[in-house]
Amino acid sequence: MKKIISLFVLIMIVLCMANDTIAAMQCKIVLSPEDTSEVTTNDEFKVDVKVSEIFSDRGLVAFGAILDYDKNSLKLEKMEGVGDYSAPAYNEENGKILIERNPTNHNATMFTLTFKVLKTDNVKVTMKDITVSDGTGLGKVETQTYTPQIKAEVTPTPTITPAPTEKPGNNNQGGTNQGGSDQKPSDTTIKKDDKLPQTGLNSFKIPGIILGVVVILGVSYKKYKHMNMILR
């Protein structure tokens, strides 16, 4: 804790001493992701803080800034120095960062921030009030931000259950029972006691009998008369 306090005291002294030389130091600071993959809840992503285009005879000696992010959406897991840069001093309460090193004019990654996604509502990382120093003057750098891409939520496709298919032979629509009829078949068998209709040939039977009787009676009558004549 004493080291952090001393570092912040140092940066404040430098700021006070350099009021008249605020434009003496110039460089470019960017937030660059190590991986551009999309993230979602419980994923981690890393952001490199890089310095380049240092314009100073003495080179970069100190870097200070305020780290801003939504603590409900992101959790800062680690802050690590890279290469010749030591791990930054960080005050979590106000977000102030300070890093020191031997003077350098080399483009480099100064440190890396590792975040864990708690929820995907607001995952933007901002570094503001960026101040750089070459030990004799200060320079101001514009605010830098980085927002990782969030994985789109996949909506599950609803499962549609097809309607049951009727089996053949079970269709009773229209009074037709295919494969199993409840109706009795029509009886087309002629019973033995049923009489066949009379044909036209039988229509002459009775008159023929009558005619035969008449003829027989006529013949008998003639014979009767003939016998009477003989007997007389």
Secondary structure, DSSP 8 states (H G I E B T S, - for coil): -HHHHHHHHHHHHHHHHTGGGTTS-EEEEEEEES----B-TT-EEEEEEEEEEEE-SS-EEEEEEEEEE-TTTEEEEEEEE-TTS---EEETTTTEEEEEEEEE---EEEEEEEEEES-SS---EEEEEEEEE-SS-EEEE--EEE---B-----------------TT---GGG--TTS--S--------TT------SGGGGHHHHHHHHHHHHHHHHHHHHHHHHHHH-
